[in-house]
Amino acid sequence: MLKATKLATLQFDSFFPPNKDASYVLTKGDFRPPNFYIDFLEKIRQSKKACRFIVSDTKINMLASIETFEYAWRAGPLGEVYYTLGVKEFKPYSVKEVKITDYGPNRPKTKNVNTAVSIAKPAPSAPAKKNVYAGCTVIVNGQLHRDSYGAGPGQWRRNFRGKINFINTKGSHPYHVTTMDGGWQGWVLASAVEVV
């Protein structure tokens, strides 16, 4: 019998360059030192959440978990950090809800309840605004940015339903938004999100 395919796994070795002067560095305008990427990957790994793993110019684009991340300094150019990164495909899962609409002849009998007495309920007050936290679902109305300090303004989102995966209270745009399945979108202002 055919069975479900196993989750894909990838592992590779590379290094973080110490400066932007090398010819192979393509992000000279937004270069970050090795410690930035080490902290970034460690934060994702320790959060125990899936991330979007993309390899440029290939068809590799999947939700994945960081299974292993090891790094070290070796003999060679000063400041280079060599690392091994292992990722494993992640498939979202949830409880499947079943709604029964017709019991047929086996419908359970219900007892008649006397509802003659009723108590007037006070009018409901306006619900308090919910706090934003990592993993919560939000509605986004605002512009996306590359980082939490407002750099790299990009596309706008209107009534976009997504999730919060990172929070940086020190930044002017403290919330990082993803799609519902983990696809990264960008950083937004606090006023641009509303918890649902």
DAJO-V847170 format. One record per pair of residues at least 24 apart in sequence whose C-alpha atoms are under 7 Angstrom apart, sorted by the first residue. I is the first residue (numbers start at 1). J is the second residue. If there is no record, write none. Layout:
BEGIN
i:I j:J
i:I j:J
END
This chain:
BEGIN
i:7 j:88
i:7 j:89
i:8 j:88
i:8 j:89
i:9 j:87
i:9 j:88
i:9 j:89
i:10 j:86
i:10 j:87
i:10 j:88
i:11 j:85
i:11 j:86
i:11 j:87
i:12 j:84
i:12 j:85
i:12 j:86
i:13 j:83
i:13 j:84
i:13 j:85
i:14 j:82
i:14 j:83
i:14 j:84
i:15 j:80
i:15 j:81
i:15 j:82
i:15 j:83
i:16 j:80
i:16 j:81
i:16 j:82
i:17 j:80
i:17 j:81
i:18 j:79
i:18 j:80
i:34 j:81
i:50 j:90
i:50 j:182
i:51 j:182
i:52 j:182
i:52 j:183
i:52 j:184
i:62 j:89
i:63 j:89
i:63 j:90
i:63 j:182
i:64 j:88
i:64 j:89
i:64 j:90
i:65 j:89
i:65 j:90
i:130 j:195
i:132 j:195
i:133 j:164
i:134 j:164
i:134 j:165
i:134 j:166
i:134 j:167
i:135 j:163
i:135 j:164
i:135 j:165
i:136 j:163
i:136 j:164
i:136 j:195
i:137 j:162
i:137 j:163
i:137 j:164
i:137 j:195
i:137 j:196
i:138 j:162
i:138 j:163
i:138 j:193
i:138 j:194
i:138 j:195
i:138 j:196
i:139 j:193
i:139 j:194
i:139 j:195
i:139 j:196
i:140 j:192
i:140 j:193
i:140 j:194
i:141 j:192
i:141 j:193
i:142 j:188
i:142 j:192
i:143 j:188
i:144 j:185
i:144 j:186
i:144 j:187
i:144 j:188
i:145 j:186
i:145 j:187
i:145 j:188
i:146 j:186
i:146 j:187
i:147 j:187
i:148 j:172
i:148 j:173
i:148 j:174
i:148 j:187
i:149 j:173
END
